[in-house]
Amino acid sequence: MKYLLILIVFLTSCKTFVSVNRLPDDSIRICFWNVKNLSEGGLKRKTKGAYILDFAKKCDIIAFMEIRSANINMAEEISKEFENIGEEYTCIEGNPKGKVDTKRKEKYLACANIKVTELDKSEFLDEEKDFVRAPTYFLFRFKEMKFLLAPFHSTPGDSEELTKFQKVIDFAYQKYSDRRAFFGGDFNTGTNYQTENFVGNLNYFKILKQLIEEPTTFANQKHDLIFTDRATAIKCKGKVWRLDKLFTDLEERKDFEKISDHFPVSIDCKF
């Protein structure tokens, strides 16, 4: 009886592990992560890049923010690193973004595994210069369904950018009405930058469904979000991946924050 109980506990634990890391074929995991100034050098460091790739392979598609090295094809470099660890991912990056007078340009980048097809991109045309880092739309197909991912990294404390993000949403639904759209990333909506009342009264927060509820930083700030239309949201469940739970070989907060000062966020959807 004792050994039977041990076996049951073991099998239950294994089932739980598989359900977290391997989804059924008719499900898809979409992730967003601000990886804090990821450069070519950081990508190759065991203290940073190795951990980022280790998490990313849990996702069917992942959108990254704060990809640096503007003059280097980071999508190509990340694809190579995936290949080095035996993973088959295709990556594509957006145009460098940032203020005109700064050298610290940032790119949005997305990687998809073999479950995902037709990975492509389209830039949001920020003709009125509303955003320091205007979103890149990443377009892909899963099974017979078309999707759109719009990662965004807002300027900390800039309320106008958050308000004007409605333009990004409106354009996505107008031009890509045949796709299921997900908007996510580092919106800097924590209380250290914005009031809960302001965020809650944004038009898109009233209409769309926000799927991330827990804090997404060690400072307990809710900066990172994923939201979509309410019909699609019914089929999706959000999750925050705490770095101290993901990487148990590390102990010090400073070591976790060498990887990123944000936790990755994801949604598991079954269509």
URKALIN-V825197 format. One line per field, one symbol per residue. phi: phi as a letter, one per 20 degrees, with the letter a starting at -180 (. if undefined). A space follows every 10 residues. Layout:
phi = ???
This chain:
phi = .gffffffff ffffffffff dcegfedcdd ccbeellfdf fffeeffcgf fffffgffdf bcdddmeemg edffffffgf ffffdmddcd cbceffcqfg edeefccebc cceffdclfb bbefeefelf cfcffdeddb cclddeccdc fbcffgneff gffffgffff ffffecfede dcdapeelef ffccefffff efgfffeede dddegcbfem deedcbbbff fffgeccebd dfffefdffe cegffffffa ecefcbcdcc d
